[in-house]
Amino acid sequence: MTDRPAGADQPGATRPTRLGLSGKLLVLTILFVMIAEVLIYVPSIANFRLNWLNDRLSAAYTAALVLEAAPREAVPDSLAKQILDSIGAHAVAMKMGTQRRLLAASDKPLTVDREIDMRNMMWWRAVMDAFDTLFDTNSEVMRVMGHAPMGGEFVEIVIDEDPLRQAMLAFSRNILLLSLLISGITATLVYLSLHYLFVQPLRRITANMMAFHGEPENPARVIVASGRRDEVGTAERELGAMQRDLATMLQQKNRLAALGLAVSKINHDLRNLLSSAQLFTDRLSSLQDPRVQRFSPKLMRALERAIAFCESTLSYGRAQEAPPDRKLLPLEPVVEEVRETLELDPNGPVRWVSAVERGLMIDADPDHLFRILLNLARNAMQALDSRATNDPGRDQIRITGRREGAVVVIEVSDTGPGISEKSRSHLFEAFQSSTRTGGSGLGLAIAAELVRAHGGEIRLVEGTIGATFSLTIPDRAVELHSRRGERARA
């Protein structure tokens, strides 16, 4: 197994120095500018060669005019040599009609190595000839032909190729120096612009991500948007929002972990206390006092339920609650038990209204259903208790229940102050919906999880006085089939 340096995979570990984004950007900018200069140089050198040859032909045109205007044998050899030297040619000739006349020529015998016709020069041919001239080191003699003045068919000159090559080399050196200068200036400007617009913001975002990775719960590590309106600014704002959401989620997870640890510590002692209370209740049930006989069974059921809750206090920390043990049961007794648990007197300051259909049966887990209604009703009572003085004509808690086909619809409503807009976006999330002092924010989260375990839905009804929660619990399909079978047999 290959040994790896310690800390090689840790954030911020030292890595081998590589060409960074800025260096890559500078190299690519220079490369692209040089490629552009090469593309400009290719037609430029071909055009320079054509212009140089045309200049020689233009001088030959002038010489042809002088020599053609002079009488025959009137031009001395010395003057003809001076004319040829002035245009850098060995010979000048012109064709008029069917006659080709040599206007001037040097005494040196020459052999023409290459012929160039400027009258029909294609661009691709001009490029190829230019590089052929540039890289051919042999001293050749060229015969160049061009359009003739005074109605002539063409004029031609015989010149050396070496002066043309030297001129092209000088032009190439100038182009190279100019290209390097332009490339340097352009690359610097492009580099500085892109460095300011992109590289520097990306470095800032990268550094912030690394810092946030080290301390995700530290609010100071959340990136502060620069206020830019382009894509970089959008990335900064979205990154900041994502970091804030992640930090909040981590805080919630830590709070859940701390809550689970605290509950696990007190769970054992609490169960012992409740077991002791259950023993005392058993002894009280043997008394003959009518009031004791009336309340003793209810107290026993409350203690048994409390012990069961204590044994499953960590169930909310798991992925989900235990599956419901569903059976068909009447809804009205469960609603009445919730009222008695909350100690709501029909003549008390908070009025309890039960509007459940007579004989309504629901397919649900009794303990889960009790917990759902108890959490919703307790939240409603706490909302009404926030008022200074309760009035039964104004402060009410209403529970309604009805059947709609194979679904039971239950509504728990109150006439309190309602739920704020801020709380509605995270209504059924743990530690989010509670707005009162000391509230844990778990009631609605637990109720929603238990309803979903039954395959139902819970939602906040809009447009009502106070807060109204509507939950639907469908019957199990197997129960529907069995009921249809029973009806068929009947």
C-alpha positions as CSV (number, residue, x, y, z in Angstrom):
1,M,0.0,0.0,0.0
2,T,1.3,3.4,-1.0
3,D,2.1,5.7,2.0
4,R,0.5,9.1,1.8
5,P,1.7,12.3,3.6
6,A,-0.2,13.1,6.7
7,G,-2.9,15.8,6.1
8,A,-2.7,15.4,2.3
9,D,-6.5,15.1,2.2
10,Q,-7.3,17.7,4.8
11,P,-8.6,21.2,3.8
12,G,-5.9,23.7,3.6
13,A,-3.1,21.1,3.3
14,T,-0.1,22.2,1.3
15,R,-0.1,21.0,-2.3
16,P,2.6,21.2,-5.0
17,T,2.8,24.5,-6.6
18,R,0.9,24.5,-9.9
19,L,0.1,27.0,-12.5
20,G,-2.9,28.8,-11.1
21,L,-5.9,30.2,-12.9
22,S,-4.2,33.6,-13.3
23,G,-1.1,32.0,-14.9
24,K,-3.2,29.9,-17.2
25,L,-5.3,32.9,-18.2
26,L,-2.1,34.9,-19.0
27,V,-0.6,32.1,-21.1
28,L,-3.8,31.5,-23.0
29,T,-4.2,35.2,-23.7
30,I,-0.7,35.5,-25.1
31,L,-1.1,32.3,-27.1
32,F,-4.4,33.5,-28.6
33,V,-3.0,36.9,-29.5
34,M,0.0,35.4,-31.1
35,I,-2.2,33.0,-33.2
36,A,-4.2,36.1,-34.3
37,E,-1.0,37.8,-35.2
38,V,0.1,34.8,-37.2
39,L,-3.2,34.8,-39.1
40,I,-2.6,38.5,-39.8
41,Y,1.0,38.0,-40.8
42,V,0.3,35.4,-43.5
43,P,-1.7,37.7,-45.8
44,S,0.5,40.6,-44.8
45,I,3.8,39.1,-46.0
46,A,2.1,38.0,-49.3
47,N,0.7,41.5,-49.8
48,F,4.1,43.0,-49.0
49,R,5.7,40.9,-51.7
50,L,3.1,41.9,-54.3
51,N,3.5,45.5,-53.4
52,W,7.3,45.3,-53.7
53,L,7.0,43.7,-57.1
54,N,4.4,46.2,-58.2
55,D,6.7,49.1,-57.1
56,R,9.4,47.6,-59.4
57,L,6.9,47.3,-62.2
58,S,5.8,50.9,-61.7
59,A,9.4,52.1,-62.0
60,A,9.7,49.9,-65.1
61,Y,6.6,51.6,-66.5
62,T,8.2,55.0,-66.1
63,A,11.5,53.7,-67.6
64,A,9.5,52.2,-70.5
65,L,7.8,55.5,-71.2
66,V,11.2,57.3,-71.3
67,L,12.8,54.7,-73.4
68,E,9.8,54.4,-75.7
69,A,9.6,58.1,-76.3
70,A,13.3,58.4,-77.2
71,P,14.3,57.9,-80.8
72,R,15.8,54.5,-81.6
73,E,19.6,54.3,-80.9
74,A,19.3,57.7,-79.2
75,V,19.6,56.4,-75.6
76,P,23.3,55.8,-74.7
77,D,24.3,52.7,-72.9
78,S,25.4,54.6,-69.8
79,L,21.9,56.2,-69.4
80,A,20.2,52.9,-70.0
81,K,22.4,51.3,-67.2
82,Q,21.5,54.2,-64.8
83,I,17.8,53.6,-65.5
84,L,18.2,49.9,-64.8
85,D,20.2,50.5,-61.6
86,S,17.5,53.0,-60.4
87,I,14.8,50.3,-60.6
88,G,17.1,47.4,-59.6
89,A,16.6,45.5,-62.8
90,H,18.8,43.7,-65.3
91,A,16.5,44.2,-68.2
92,V,13.2,46.0,-69.2
93,A,11.0,44.8,-72.1
94,M,7.5,45.6,-73.3
95,K,5.2,43.8,-75.8
96,M,3.2,45.9,-78.1
97,G,0.8,43.9,-80.4
98,T,2.8,41.1,-81.9
99,Q,6.2,42.7,-81.2
100,R,8.2,42.3,-78.0
101,R,10.8,45.1,-77.7
102,L,13.8,45.0,-75.3
103,L,14.0,48.6,-74.1
104,A,17.1,48.2,-71.9
105,A,19.4,45.4,-70.8
106,S,22.7,44.9,-68.9
107,D,25.7,43.4,-70.6
108,K,25.9,40.6,-68.0
109,P,24.4,37.3,-69.4
110,L,21.6,36.1,-67.1
111,T,19.6,32.9,-66.7
112,V,16.0,33.4,-65.6
113,D,15.1,30.9,-62.7
114,R,11.5,31.9,-62.0
115,E,8.7,33.7,-63.9
116,I,6.0,35.7,-62.1
117,D,2.9,36.9,-63.9
118,M,1.3,39.7,-61.9
119,R,-1.6,40.0,-64.2
120,N,-3.4,36.9,-63.0
121,M,-2.2,36.3,-59.4
122,M,-4.5,34.2,-57.2
123,W,-4.4,34.9,-53.4
124,W,-3.4,31.4,-52.5
125,R,-0.7,31.4,-55.1
126,A,0.6,34.7,-53.7
127,V,0.8,33.3,-50.2
128,M,2.7,30.2,-51.4
129,D,5.1,32.2,-53.5
130,A,5.7,34.6,-50.6
131,F,6.9,31.8,-48.3
132,D,8.8,30.2,-51.1
133,T,10.7,33.4,-51.6
134,L,11.2,33.9,-47.8
135,F,12.7,30.5,-47.1
136,D,14.6,29.9,-50.4
137,T,18.2,30.9,-49.7
138,N,19.3,30.5,-53.4
139,S,20.1,33.7,-55.3
140,E,17.7,33.4,-58.1
141,V,16.8,35.6,-61.0
142,M,13.1,36.4,-61.6
143,R,11.2,37.5,-64.7
144,V,8.2,39.6,-63.6
145,M,5.4,40.6,-66.0
146,G,2.7,43.2,-65.4
147,H,0.3,45.4,-67.3
148,A,1.9,47.8,-69.9
149,P,1.0,51.4,-70.4
150,M,0.1,53.1,-73.7
151,G,-1.9,50.1,-74.9
152,G,0.9,47.6,-74.5
153,E,0.1,44.0,-73.8
154,F,2.6,43.6,-70.9
155,V,5.8,45.0,-69.5
156,E,8.4,42.7,-68.0
157,I,11.5,43.2,-65.9
158,V,14.3,40.8,-64.9
159,I,15.5,41.3,-61.3
160,D,17.3,39.5,-58.6
161,E,15.3,37.7,-55.9
162,D,17.7,38.5,-53.0
163,P,16.7,42.1,-52.5
164,L,13.1,41.0,-52.3
165,R,14.0,38.4,-49.7
166,Q,15.9,40.9,-47.6
167,A,13.0,43.3,-47.7
168,M,10.6,40.6,-46.7
169,L,12.9,39.5,-43.8
170,A,13.1,43.1,-42.6
171,F,9.3,43.4,-42.8
172,S,8.9,40.1,-40.9
173,R,11.2,41.3,-38.1
174,N,9.2,44.5,-37.8
175,I,5.9,42.5,-37.8
176,L,7.4,40.2,-35.1
177,L,8.4,43.1,-32.8
178,L,5.1,44.8,-33.4
179,S,3.2,41.6,-32.7
180,L,5.2,41.0,-29.4
181,L,4.4,44.6,-28.4
182,I,0.7,44.3,-29.2
183,S,0.5,40.8,-27.6
184,G,2.1,42.1,-24.4
185,I,-0.2,45.1,-24.2
186,T,-3.3,43.1,-25.1
187,A,-2.5,40.2,-22.8
188,T,-1.8,42.6,-19.9
189,L,-5.1,44.5,-20.4
190,V,-7.1,41.3,-20.9
191,Y,-5.4,39.6,-17.9
192,L,-6.0,42.6,-15.6
193,S,-9.6,42.8,-16.8
194,L,-10.4,39.1,-16.4
195,H,-8.4,39.0,-13.1
196,Y,-10.6,41.7,-11.7
197,L,-13.8,40.5,-13.1
198,F,-13.5,36.7,-12.6
199,V,-10.3,35.4,-11.0
200,Q,-10.3,37.6,-8.0
201,P,-14.0,36.9,-7.2
202,L,-13.4,33.2,-7.7
203,R,-10.5,33.3,-5.3
204,R,-12.6,35.0,-2.8
205,I,-15.4,32.5,-3.2
206,T,-13.0,29.6,-3.0
207,A,-11.3,31.0,0.1
208,N,-14.7,31.5,1.7
209,M,-15.8,27.9,0.9
210,M,-12.6,26.5,2.5
211,A,-13.1,28.6,5.6
212,F,-16.8,27.6,5.8
213,H,-15.8,24.0,5.5
214,G,-13.6,24.4,8.5
215,E,-16.3,26.1,10.7
216,P,-19.7,25.6,9.1
217,E,-21.6,26.7,12.2
218,N,-19.7,30.0,12.6
219,P,-22.0,32.8,11.2
220,A,-18.8,34.8,10.4
221,R,-17.9,32.3,7.8
222,V,-21.0,33.0,5.7
223,I,-19.9,34.8,2.5
224,V,-21.0,38.5,2.2
225,A,-22.2,39.3,-1.3
226,S,-20.3,42.0,-3.1
227,G,-23.4,43.5,-4.6
228,R,-22.5,42.7,-8.2
229,R,-25.4,42.3,-10.6
230,D,-23.8,39.7,-12.9
231,E,-23.4,35.9,-12.6
232,V,-20.7,36.3,-10.1
233,G,-22.9,38.3,-7.8
234,T,-25.7,35.7,-8.2
235,A,-23.3,32.9,-7.3
236,E,-22.2,34.8,-4.2
237,R,-25.8,35.4,-3.1
238,E,-26.8,31.8,-3.7
239,L,-23.7,30.5,-1.9
240,G,-24.5,32.8,1.1
241,A,-28.1,31.5,1.2
242,M,-27.0,27.9,0.9
243,Q,-24.4,28.4,3.7
244,R,-27.0,30.0,6.0
245,D,-29.4,27.2,5.4
246,L,-26.7,24.6,6.0
247,A,-25.6,26.4,9.2
248,T,-29.2,26.5,10.5
249,M,-29.7,22.8,9.7
250,L,-26.5,21.9,11.5
251,Q,-27.7,23.9,14.5
252,Q,-31.0,22.0,14.5
253,K,-29.1,18.7,14.2
254,N,-26.9,19.6,17.1
255,R,-29.9,20.7,19.1
256,L,-31.6,17.3,18.3
257,A,-28.5,15.5,19.4
258,A,-28.3,17.5,22.6
259,L,-32.0,16.9,23.2
260,G,-31.6,13.1,22.7
261,L,-28.6,13.0,25.0
262,A,-30.5,14.9,27.7
263,V,-33.6,12.7,27.4
264,S,-31.5,9.5,27.5
265,K,-30.0,10.7,30.8
266,I,-33.4,11.5,32.5
267,N,-35.3,8.6,30.9
268,H,-34.3,6.0,33.4
269,D,-35.1,8.0,36.5
270,L,-38.4,9.3,35.0
271,R,-39.5,5.8,34.3
272,N,-38.8,4.8,37.9
273,L,-40.8,7.8,39.2
274,L,-43.7,7.0,37.0
275,S,-43.7,3.3,38.0
276,S,-43.8,4.4,41.7
277,A,-46.7,6.7,40.9
278,Q,-48.5,3.8,39.3
279,L,-48.1,1.7,42.4
280,F,-49.6,4.4,44.5
281,T,-52.5,4.7,42.1
282,D,-53.1,1.0,42.4
283,R,-53.4,1.4,46.2
284,L,-55.8,4.4,45.7
285,S,-58.0,2.3,43.5
286,S,-58.8,0.1,46.5
287,L,-60.4,3.0,48.4
288,Q,-64.2,3.2,48.3
289,D,-64.4,7.0,47.8
290,P,-66.7,7.6,44.8
291,R,-64.5,10.4,43.5
292,V,-61.4,8.2,43.8
293,Q,-63.2,5.4,42.0
294,R,-64.2,7.9,39.3
295,F,-60.7,9.4,38.6
296,S,-58.5,6.4,39.4
297,P,-59.0,4.6,36.0
298,K,-58.3,7.7,34.2
299,L,-55.1,8.3,36.2
300,M,-54.0,4.8,35.6
301,R,-54.5,5.2,31.9
302,A,-52.6,8.5,31.9
303,L,-49.7,6.9,33.8
304,E,-49.6,3.9,31.5
305,R,-49.5,6.2,28.5
306,A,-46.8,8.3,30.2
307,I,-44.6,5.2,30.8
308,A,-45.1,4.1,27.2
309,F,-44.1,7.6,26.0
310,C,-41.1,7.5,28.3
311,E,-40.0,4.2,26.8
312,S,-40.1,5.6,23.3
313,T,-38.7,9.1,24.0
314,L,-35.9,8.5,21.5
315,S,-38.2,7.4,18.7
316,Y,-38.3,10.9,17.2
317,G,-34.6,10.8,16.8
318,R,-34.9,7.8,14.4
319,A,-35.7,8.0,10.8
320,Q,-39.5,7.7,11.6
321,E,-42.0,6.7,14.2
322,A,-42.9,3.1,14.8
323,P,-45.5,1.9,12.3
324,P,-49.1,2.5,13.6
325,D,-51.0,-0.4,15.0
326,R,-54.3,0.5,13.3
327,K,-57.8,-0.7,14.1
328,L,-61.3,0.6,13.7
329,L,-62.3,2.7,16.7
330,P,-64.8,5.4,17.5
331,L,-63.5,9.0,17.3
332,E,-65.7,10.7,20.0
333,P,-64.1,8.9,23.0
334,V,-60.6,9.9,21.9
335,V,-61.7,13.6,21.5
336,E,-63.3,13.4,25.0
337,E,-60.1,12.0,26.5
338,V,-58.1,14.8,24.9
339,R,-60.4,17.3,26.6
340,E,-60.1,15.6,30.0
341,T,-56.3,15.5,29.6
342,L,-56.1,19.2,29.0
343,E,-58.6,19.8,31.9
344,L,-60.9,21.9,29.8
345,D,-64.2,22.4,31.6
346,P,-67.2,23.1,29.4
347,N,-67.9,26.1,31.7
348,G,-64.3,27.3,31.9
349,P,-62.7,30.4,30.4
350,V,-61.9,28.5,27.2
351,R,-64.9,26.9,25.5
352,W,-64.4,23.4,24.2
353,V,-66.7,22.5,21.2
354,S,-66.9,18.9,19.8
355,A,-68.7,18.5,16.5
356,V,-67.9,14.9,15.6
357,E,-70.4,13.0,13.6
358,R,-72.3,10.6,15.8
359,G,-70.9,7.1,15.7
360,L,-68.0,8.1,13.4
361,M,-65.4,5.3,13.2
362,I,-61.8,5.9,12.2
363,D,-59.1,3.4,11.1
364,A,-56.1,4.5,13.1
365,D,-53.7,3.7,15.9
366,P,-55.4,4.8,19.2
367,D,-52.2,6.1,20.8
368,H,-51.1,7.9,17.7
369,L,-54.5,9.5,17.2
370,F,-54.5,10.7,20.8
371,R,-51.1,12.2,20.4
372,I,-52.1,14.0,17.2
373,L,-55.2,15.6,18.7
374,L,-53.5,16.3,22.0
375,N,-50.6,18.2,20.3
376,L,-53.0,20.2,18.1
377,A,-55.4,21.0,20.9
378,R,-52.5,21.9,23.3
379,N,-51.1,24.3,20.7
380,A,-54.6,25.9,20.4
381,M,-54.9,26.2,24.2
382,Q,-51.5,27.8,24.4
383,A,-52.4,30.3,21.7
384,L,-55.5,31.3,23.6
385,D,-53.7,31.5,27.0
386,S,-51.5,34.2,25.5
387,R,-54.4,36.6,26.0
388,A,-54.6,38.4,29.3
389,T,-58.2,37.3,30.2
390,N,-60.0,34.5,28.4
391,D,-63.7,34.9,27.5
392,P,-65.7,31.7,26.6
393,G,-67.7,33.7,24.2
394,R,-64.6,34.5,22.2
395,D,-62.0,32.0,23.1
396,Q,-62.9,28.6,21.7
397,I,-61.3,25.3,20.6
398,R,-63.4,23.3,18.1
399,I,-62.8,19.8,16.9
400,T,-65.0,18.5,14.1
401,G,-64.9,15.1,12.4
402,R,-66.7,13.7,9.4
403,R,-66.4,10.9,6.9
404,E,-65.9,11.6,3.1
405,G,-66.1,8.2,1.5
406,A,-63.1,6.2,2.6
407,V,-61.4,9.2,4.3
408,V,-62.0,10.7,7.7
409,V,-61.5,14.4,7.9
410,I,-60.7,16.0,11.3
411,E,-60.4,19.8,11.9
412,V,-58.9,21.3,15.0
413,S,-59.4,25.1,15.1
414,D,-59.1,27.9,17.6
415,T,-60.1,31.6,17.7
416,G,-56.6,32.8,18.8
417,P,-54.2,35.2,17.1
418,G,-53.3,32.8,14.3
419,I,-49.9,31.8,12.9
420,S,-47.5,34.4,11.6
421,E,-46.3,34.4,8.0
422,K,-42.7,33.7,9.2
423,S,-43.8,30.5,10.9
424,R,-45.9,29.2,8.0
425,S,-42.9,28.5,5.8
426,H,-41.5,25.9,8.3
427,L,-44.8,25.0,10.0
428,F,-44.3,21.2,10.3
429,E,-40.5,21.3,10.9
430,A,-38.9,20.5,14.2
431,F,-37.9,23.5,16.3
432,Q,-39.3,25.9,13.7
433,S,-43.0,26.6,14.4
434,S,-42.9,27.5,18.1
435,T,-43.2,31.2,18.8
436,R,-44.0,31.2,22.5
437,T,-41.3,31.3,25.2
438,G,-40.3,27.9,26.4
439,G,-41.9,26.1,23.5
440,S,-40.0,23.3,21.8
441,G,-41.5,23.5,18.4
442,L,-42.0,19.7,18.2
443,G,-45.8,19.4,18.6
444,L,-46.7,20.1,14.9
445,A,-43.7,18.1,13.7
446,I,-44.8,15.0,15.7
447,A,-48.4,15.4,14.6
448,A,-47.4,15.7,11.0
449,E,-45.2,12.6,11.2
450,L,-47.9,10.5,12.8
451,V,-50.5,11.6,10.2
452,R,-48.1,10.7,7.4
453,A,-47.5,7.3,9.0
454,H,-51.2,6.7,8.5
455,G,-51.0,7.6,4.8
456,G,-52.8,10.9,5.5
457,E,-52.2,14.6,5.1
458,I,-52.2,17.6,7.5
459,R,-52.4,21.2,6.4
460,L,-53.2,24.7,7.7
461,V,-56.5,26.0,6.4
462,E,-56.2,29.5,5.0
463,G,-58.7,32.3,5.5
464,T,-60.0,31.3,9.0
465,I,-60.3,33.0,12.3
466,G,-57.3,32.0,14.4
467,A,-55.7,28.8,13.2
468,T,-57.4,25.7,11.7
469,F,-55.6,22.5,11.0
470,S,-57.2,19.9,8.7
471,L,-56.0,16.3,8.8
472,T,-57.2,13.4,6.6
473,I,-56.7,9.8,7.5
474,P,-57.8,7.3,4.8
475,D,-59.0,3.8,5.6
476,R,-56.8,0.9,4.8
477,A,-57.5,-0.8,1.4
478,V,-57.6,-4.2,3.1
479,E,-60.3,-3.0,5.4
480,L,-62.3,-1.7,2.5
481,H,-62.1,-5.1,0.8
482,S,-63.0,-7.0,3.9
483,R,-66.0,-4.7,4.5
484,R,-67.2,-5.2,1.0
485,G,-66.9,-8.9,1.5
486,E,-68.9,-8.7,4.7
487,R,-71.6,-6.7,2.9
488,A,-71.7,-9.2,0.1
489,R,-72.0,-12.1,2.5
490,A,-74.8,-10.2,4.3
